[in-house]
Amino acid sequence: MGGQSSKMTTSTEVPTPIQMGTHSLYAADLSYYEAACVEDPNLQSFDATIQERTNRVISSLASGVEVHSISIDSLGEVTGSLLEMNQEVVKVILECKQDIWNKKDRDLFSLVDDFFENSLQTLEFCNALEKCLKRAREKLVIVKSAMTYFEDEAQNEVGGSTYVKTLQGLKDFKEAGDPFTEEFYSLFQSVFAQQVSMLKKLQSRKHKLDKKLKSLKTLKRVSSVIFVAAFVSVLIFSVVAAAIAAPPVITALAGALAVPIGSVGKWCNSLFKKYETALKGQREVINSMQVGTYIQLVDLKNIRVRIEQLEIKMESMLQNADFALTNEDGVRFAIDEIKKKIETFADIIDSLSEQADQCSRQTRKARTVVIQKIIKYSG
């Protein structure tokens, strides 16, 4: 062991330097750091501080080399500088911690749960609409029968009692009631309100994600800070070892520190990419739910408009029927007015049926798309 110590102190071998230049192992990471400094004023400030302290340490070491010794003051400068640089790293990381180590995806999955629950409510509404349209078609059949009775009875007109079947048909039409029940309207209001609320939540979440994506330079700053702090640490230790002129020491340092410094850049870049990918993945899920919710809202609005049109036509026809029932001499007039509306009434029923089917299909499609995005994002 004594021999080994003698060999260490008397060797004249030239120390093997750690390659820090343009073609070194760290060139790509240094280039990344330099580019980040150009883009980020905060990183420029950190870089200036690091450079000033590094120059101060190396100058101090150089003074020690001139007298072929490393003074206690020089070593103290090295230790103090490393501690200061570490504190700078901690400061930057703490400032950025909330951006980087964001809470788990509880909020996202809560939104996903709400989306699927709301879509089920929409499908339930579509089924309820079809039941209402079935009752509307039954009313249409009744009023068409009354018109047929009128054609037959008008040909054999023998006085007021001629329109018995016609009036009975109009009475049945009136007593059939509104095909759209209070429960249906209540369900519609509930589903519509849920979708509006859902869209607002999704827009808010998307806005937050967009802000995070715009502030990804924060993570780049942290990545660069960690890398350059480690890089400078290796540089300073290399100078110390070279100043002592102990090749085994510098070799050992190179072997021990080259692994962290060689991998830290890749690790930081990997962290940055993972964070960016996670944000973009969440944004895809949010965007797909937002599109699905918006389409459902559009479908619901269109359905509401058509229902209002159907109600107006039906109310007008009921007024005509009521007029005929209270004024038997006005049967012909009432039937003529109903004839003008009955085709439009039938067309609106068919249109609503198509819209209900479309809403149902698009709601199921939206659910499928969101599931696919979640699988992709989870992967």
ZIBELDA-V86766 format. One line per field, one symbol per residue. ss: DSSP state (@ for helix, = for strand, . for the rest). burial: 1 if it has 24 or more other ideal C-beta (glycine too) atoms within 12 Angstrom, else 0. Layout:
ss: ???
burial: ???
//
This chain:
ss: .@@@@@@@@@................@@@@@@@@@@@@@.@@@@@@@@@@@@@@@@@@@@@@@@@@.....@@@@@@@@@@@@@@@@@@@@@@@@@@@@@.....@@@@@@@@@@@@@@@@@@@@@@@@@@@@@@@@@@@@@@@@@@@@@@@@@@....@@@@@@@@@@@@@@@@......@@@@@@@@@@@@@@@@@@@@@@@@@@@@@@@@@..@@@@@@@@@@@@@@@@@@@@@@@@@@@@..@@@@@@@@@@@@@@@@@@@@@@@@@@@@@@@@@@@@@@@@@@@@@@@@@@@@@@@@@@@@@@@@@@@@@@@@@@@@@@@@.@@@@@@@@@@@@@@@@@@@@@@@@@@@@@@@@@@@@@@@@@@@@@@@@@@@.
burial: 0000000000000010010100001100110110011001011001101100110111011001000001000100110011011001100110010011000000010011011101101111110111011011101101111110110010000000001001101111110100110001001100110110011011001100100110111111111111111111111111111111110011001100110111011001101100110110111111111111111111110111011001101100111110111000011101101100110011011011101101110110011011001100100
//
